[in-house]
Amino acid sequence: MGKEKFHINIVVIGHVDSGKSTTTGHLIYKCGGIDKRTIEKFEKEAQEMGKGSFKYAWVLGKLKAERERGITIDIALWKFETSKYYVTIIDAPGHRDFIKNMITGIGTVPVGRVETGVIKPGMVVTFAPQGISTEVKSVEMHHESLPEALPGDNVGFNVKNISVKDIRRGSVASDSKNDPAKESKSFTAQGIVELIPTKPMCVEAFTDYAPLGRFAVRDMRQTVAVGVIKSVEKTDGGGKVTKSAQKVGATGGKKK
């Protein structure tokens, strides 16, 4: 399977007739994923149907209806290896009538991408947030059995005694014996939000003037958010200058 090589996942998306299948097929041919004889065969078939320019698109267009209509109906997946990389490439349908044929979450066999660690047969995994633990019977990629799957691999794995109704799209599988994923009751997060005051106020970026760079948001007599100010967009505000200030030539003062 070329596991010592770097794994690249490629998905080609776009509007119908934008050249997705042709680009994908050409890339596969140039990278050595298909031989010249097969391309010549597709070229001959395409010319017989009056669609000579479709030879590369037909690399992944296996359905007869796709070849006759010149559009991708089903999801098309191809795998090949180069001298340095192991490549998985997907040509997705661009016609709105066939979007339902694209990859759609979890089926009877959980399918997903390995983000960290490994998954292999015999492991006990826990699905979160459901909290269901079960044994992995087998792991497959492109219908080929794997001894283990590594980060970046898109795999399907068979599990014991779990119905498709027990888990859903977005579930997280993790090693039951090594910090398993769990349901989150609450969480504290950090984000950046643009705030527009409803009344005039003076604040500064925390890095420039720390005392004026903090804020708190209150609602219903409770503090619901706190933070520091990253940047400020200022305005003159049309303020007036007193006569005494005009005499000394001052237009403002230092912040204290």
C-alpha positions as CSV (number, residue, x, y, z in Angstrom):
1,M,0.0,0.0,0.0
2,G,3.0,2.3,0.0
3,K,2.5,3.3,3.6
4,E,6.1,4.6,3.8
5,K,5.1,7.3,1.3
6,F,3.3,10.6,2.1
7,H,-0.5,10.3,1.6
8,I,-2.2,13.0,-0.4
9,N,-6.0,13.3,-0.6
10,I,-7.4,15.3,-3.5
11,V,-11.0,16.2,-4.3
12,V,-12.0,18.0,-7.5
13,I,-15.2,20.0,-7.2
14,G,-16.8,22.7,-9.4
15,H,-19.8,23.6,-11.6
16,V,-21.1,21.1,-14.2
17,D,-19.1,21.1,-17.5
18,S,-16.2,23.0,-15.8
19,G,-13.7,20.3,-16.7
20,K,-13.4,18.5,-13.4
21,S,-13.3,15.0,-14.8
22,T,-11.0,15.9,-17.7
23,T,-8.6,17.6,-15.3
24,T,-8.7,14.6,-12.9
25,G,-8.2,12.1,-15.6
26,H,-5.3,14.1,-17.2
27,L,-3.6,14.3,-13.8
28,I,-3.9,10.6,-13.2
29,Y,-2.4,9.9,-16.6
30,K,0.5,12.3,-16.2
31,C,1.3,10.9,-12.8
32,G,1.4,7.4,-14.2
33,G,-1.8,6.2,-12.6
34,I,-3.1,4.8,-16.0
35,D,-1.2,3.5,-19.0
36,K,-1.1,5.0,-22.5
37,R,-2.8,2.0,-24.1
38,T,-5.9,2.6,-21.9
39,I,-6.0,6.3,-22.8
40,E,-5.8,5.4,-26.5
41,K,-8.7,3.0,-26.0
42,F,-10.8,5.8,-24.3
43,E,-9.8,8.2,-27.1
44,K,-11.1,5.8,-29.8
45,E,-14.4,5.2,-28.0
46,A,-14.9,8.9,-27.5
47,Q,-14.3,9.6,-31.1
48,E,-16.8,7.0,-32.1
49,M,-19.4,8.8,-30.0
50,G,-18.3,12.2,-31.4
51,K,-16.7,13.3,-28.1
52,G,-13.0,13.1,-28.8
53,S,-12.1,15.6,-26.1
54,F,-13.6,13.4,-23.4
55,K,-10.9,10.8,-23.4
56,Y,-9.4,11.9,-20.0
57,A,-12.8,12.4,-18.4
58,W,-13.6,8.8,-19.2
59,V,-10.8,7.5,-17.0
60,L,-13.2,7.9,-14.1
61,G,-16.5,7.9,-15.9
62,K,-17.4,4.2,-15.6
63,L,-21.2,4.5,-16.1
64,K,-22.6,4.3,-19.6
65,A,-25.0,7.1,-18.8
66,E,-22.1,9.4,-17.8
67,R,-20.3,8.8,-21.1
68,E,-23.5,9.4,-23.2
69,R,-24.4,12.6,-21.3
70,G,-20.9,13.8,-20.6
71,I,-21.4,14.5,-16.9
72,T,-20.4,12.8,-13.7
73,I,-23.3,11.1,-12.0
74,D,-21.7,8.9,-9.4
75,I,-18.8,9.8,-7.1
76,A,-15.6,8.6,-8.8
77,L,-12.5,7.6,-6.8
78,W,-9.1,6.6,-8.0
79,K,-5.9,5.7,-6.2
80,F,-2.3,5.6,-7.6
81,E,1.3,5.9,-6.4
82,T,4.2,8.0,-7.6
83,S,7.8,7.6,-6.6
84,K,7.2,9.8,-3.5
85,Y,3.5,9.9,-2.8
86,Y,0.4,7.7,-2.3
87,V,-2.5,9.6,-3.9
88,T,-6.3,9.3,-3.5
89,I,-8.2,11.5,-5.9
90,I,-12.0,12.0,-6.0
91,D,-14.0,13.5,-8.9
92,A,-17.3,14.8,-7.4
93,P,-20.5,15.3,-9.5
94,G,-21.2,18.9,-10.3
95,H,-24.8,18.5,-11.6
96,R,-27.3,19.4,-8.9
97,D,-29.5,16.4,-9.8
98,F,-26.8,14.0,-8.7
99,I,-25.4,15.6,-5.6
100,K,-27.2,12.9,-3.6
101,N,-24.6,10.4,-4.9
102,M,-21.7,12.1,-3.2
103,I,-20.2,10.8,0.0
104,T,-22.6,11.1,2.9
105,G,-21.4,10.4,6.4
106,I,-21.7,7.2,8.3
107,G,-23.3,4.0,6.9
108,T,-23.5,0.5,8.3
109,V,-19.7,0.6,8.5
110,P,-18.3,3.8,10.0
111,V,-16.3,5.8,7.5
112,G,-14.0,8.7,8.3
113,R,-10.6,10.2,8.3
114,V,-7.9,9.3,10.9
115,E,-6.8,12.6,12.4
116,T,-4.4,11.3,15.1
117,G,-3.0,8.0,16.3
118,V,-3.8,4.7,14.6
119,I,-6.8,2.4,14.3
120,K,-6.3,-1.3,13.7
121,P,-8.3,-4.6,14.1
122,G,-8.7,-5.7,17.7
123,M,-8.8,-2.2,19.2
124,V,-11.6,-1.2,21.5
125,V,-12.9,2.2,20.4
126,T,-15.4,4.6,22.0
127,F,-17.8,6.7,20.0
128,A,-18.5,10.1,21.3
129,P,-20.8,11.8,22.2
130,Q,-22.9,8.5,22.4
131,G,-20.4,6.9,24.8
132,I,-20.7,3.5,23.0
133,S,-17.6,1.2,23.2
134,T,-17.0,-1.7,20.8
135,E,-14.3,-3.8,19.1
136,V,-12.9,-3.0,15.6
137,K,-13.2,-6.2,13.5
138,S,-11.4,-4.9,10.4
139,V,-10.1,-1.8,8.7
140,E,-10.3,-1.1,5.0
141,M,-9.2,1.6,2.5
142,H,-10.4,1.3,-1.1
143,H,-11.8,-2.1,-0.4
144,E,-8.4,-3.4,0.7
145,S,-7.8,-4.7,4.2
146,L,-5.2,-2.8,6.3
147,P,-3.2,-3.9,9.3
148,E,-3.6,-0.4,10.7
149,A,-4.6,3.1,9.4
150,L,-2.5,6.2,10.1
151,P,-3.3,9.9,10.2
152,G,-4.6,11.2,6.9
153,D,-6.1,7.9,5.8
154,N,-9.8,7.8,4.8
155,V,-11.0,4.4,5.9
156,G,-14.0,2.3,6.7
157,F,-13.9,0.0,9.7
158,N,-16.2,-2.8,10.7
159,V,-17.4,-2.8,14.4
160,K,-19.2,-5.4,16.4
161,N,-22.7,-5.2,17.9
162,I,-23.5,-1.6,16.8
163,S,-26.4,-0.6,14.6
164,V,-26.3,2.3,12.2
165,K,-28.9,4.0,14.4
166,D,-26.4,4.0,17.3
167,I,-24.0,6.4,15.7
168,R,-24.4,9.4,13.4
169,R,-22.5,11.7,11.2
170,G,-20.0,13.7,13.2
171,S,-19.4,11.0,15.8
172,V,-15.8,10.7,17.0
173,A,-14.1,7.3,17.5
174,S,-11.2,7.1,19.8
175,D,-9.1,4.5,21.7
176,S,-11.0,3.4,24.8
177,K,-7.8,2.9,26.7
178,N,-6.0,6.2,25.9
179,D,-7.9,9.4,26.8
180,P,-11.2,8.5,24.9
181,A,-13.4,11.2,23.5
182,K,-16.4,12.1,25.6
183,E,-19.5,14.2,25.4
184,S,-18.8,17.9,26.2
185,K,-21.1,19.3,28.9
186,S,-19.7,22.8,28.4
187,F,-16.6,24.5,27.1
188,T,-14.6,27.7,27.2
189,A,-13.4,29.0,23.8
190,Q,-11.5,32.0,22.5
191,G,-12.6,34.0,19.5
192,I,-12.4,37.3,17.8
193,V,-15.6,39.4,17.4
194,E,-16.1,42.8,15.9
195,L,-18.1,45.0,18.4
196,I,-19.9,48.2,17.4
197,P,-20.8,50.4,20.4
198,T,-24.4,51.6,20.5
199,K,-23.3,54.7,22.5
200,P,-20.0,56.8,22.3
201,M,-17.2,55.2,24.3
202,C,-13.4,55.2,24.4
203,V,-11.3,52.1,24.3
204,E,-7.8,51.3,23.0
205,A,-5.9,48.2,21.8
206,F,-4.6,46.2,24.7
207,T,-1.1,46.3,23.3
208,D,-1.1,50.1,23.2
209,Y,-2.9,51.0,26.4
210,A,-3.6,48.0,28.6
211,P,-5.9,49.8,31.1
212,L,-8.2,50.7,28.3
213,G,-7.8,47.5,26.4
214,R,-10.1,45.2,28.4
215,F,-13.8,44.8,28.2
216,A,-16.8,42.9,29.7
217,V,-20.2,42.2,28.2
218,R,-23.1,42.1,30.5
219,D,-26.7,41.0,29.9
220,M,-29.6,40.5,32.3
221,R,-27.3,41.7,35.1
222,Q,-24.8,39.0,34.4
223,T,-21.3,39.0,32.8
224,V,-21.6,36.9,29.7
225,A,-18.2,37.6,28.1
226,V,-14.8,39.2,28.9
227,G,-11.8,39.8,26.7
228,V,-9.0,42.1,25.5
229,I,-9.2,44.5,22.5
230,K,-7.1,43.6,19.5
231,S,-7.6,46.8,17.4
232,V,-9.7,49.9,17.3
233,E,-11.2,51.9,14.5
234,K,-11.2,55.5,15.7
235,T,-13.3,58.6,14.8
236,D,-12.9,62.3,15.6
237,G,-16.6,62.4,16.7
238,G,-17.0,66.2,15.9
239,G,-16.0,67.3,19.5
240,K,-15.6,71.0,20.3
241,V,-12.5,72.9,21.5
242,T,-12.9,75.4,24.3
243,K,-11.5,78.9,24.1
244,S,-8.9,78.2,26.7
245,A,-7.6,75.3,24.8
246,Q,-7.4,77.3,21.6
247,K,-5.3,79.9,23.4
248,V,-2.6,77.4,24.3
249,G,-2.9,75.7,21.0
250,A,-3.9,72.4,22.4
251,T,-6.3,70.0,20.7
252,G,-6.2,67.1,23.1
253,G,-4.3,65.6,26.0
254,K,-2.5,62.5,26.9
255,K,-4.4,59.4,28.1
256,K,-4.1,58.7,31.8
